């Protein structure tokens, strides 16, 4: 009977799979977008410019780490609001929490000259490219 219904065919033809697909099509794939933030990487010739959208964060809530050839950006925000009446009873109490994390491969970047600035909710990083290495030539003496 389920074969007559307009459900997409898959390995187990379940109504539950259809509902899961409907939810992910409506809301998007939340598992891939929740812990990330939008970034643009622009090649400016001698350096890359990375712009990361982090609206609502304070500069102190953003952390940039560099380990080996991996640059990691993380941001964490906690906020609590309370409103009580004159008896000390809560009228409203809200808690918000958000954290984001992304990593980038910075092979070929002069890691000693990376510069970062945070302004108006946008984190901008200047990532200077390493100077191309000249092939080293060595004369070998014949004996």
Secondary structure in CASP SS format (residue, H / E / C, confidence):
PFRMAT SS
TARGET T0000
AUTHOR 0000-0000-0000
METHOD secondary structure of the structure
MODEL  1
X C 1.00
X H 1.00
X H 1.00
X H 1.00
X C 1.00
X C 1.00
X C 1.00
X C 1.00
X C 1.00
X C 1.00
X C 1.00
X C 1.00
X C 1.00
X C 1.00
X H 1.00
X H 1.00
X H 1.00
X H 1.00
X H 1.00
X H 1.00
X H 1.00
X H 1.00
X H 1.00
X H 1.00
X H 1.00
X H 1.00
X H 1.00
X C 1.00
X C 1.00
X H 1.00
X H 1.00
X H 1.00
X H 1.00
X C 1.00
X C 1.00
X C 1.00
X C 1.00
X C 1.00
X E 1.00
X E 1.00
X E 1.00
X E 1.00
X E 1.00
X C 1.00
X C 1.00
X C 1.00
X E 1.00
X E 1.00
X E 1.00
X E 1.00
X E 1.00
X E 1.00
X E 1.00
X C 1.00
X C 1.00
X C 1.00
X C 1.00
X C 1.00
X H 1.00
X H 1.00
X H 1.00
X E 1.00
X E 1.00
X E 1.00
X E 1.00
X E 1.00
X E 1.00
X C 1.00
X C 1.00
X E 1.00
X E 1.00
X E 1.00
X E 1.00
X E 1.00
X E 1.00
X E 1.00
X E 1.00
X E 1.00
X E 1.00
X E 1.00
X E 1.00
X E 1.00
X E 1.00
X E 1.00
X C 1.00
X C 1.00
X C 1.00
X C 1.00
X C 1.00
X E 1.00
X E 1.00
X E 1.00
X E 1.00
X E 1.00
X E 1.00
X E 1.00
X E 1.00
X E 1.00
X E 1.00
X E 1.00
X E 1.00
X E 1.00
X E 1.00
X E 1.00
X E 1.00
X C 1.00
X C 1.00
X C 1.00
X E 1.00
X C 1.00
X H 1.00
X H 1.00
X H 1.00
X C 1.00
X E 1.00
X E 1.00
X E 1.00
X E 1.00
X E 1.00
X C 1.00
X C 1.00
X E 1.00
X E 1.00
X E 1.00
X E 1.00
X E 1.00
X E 1.00
X E 1.00
X E 1.00
X C 1.00
X C 1.00
X C 1.00
X C 1.00
X C 1.00
X C 1.00
X C 1.00
X C 1.00
X C 1.00
X C 1.00
X C 1.00
X C 1.00
X C 1.00
X C 1.00
END
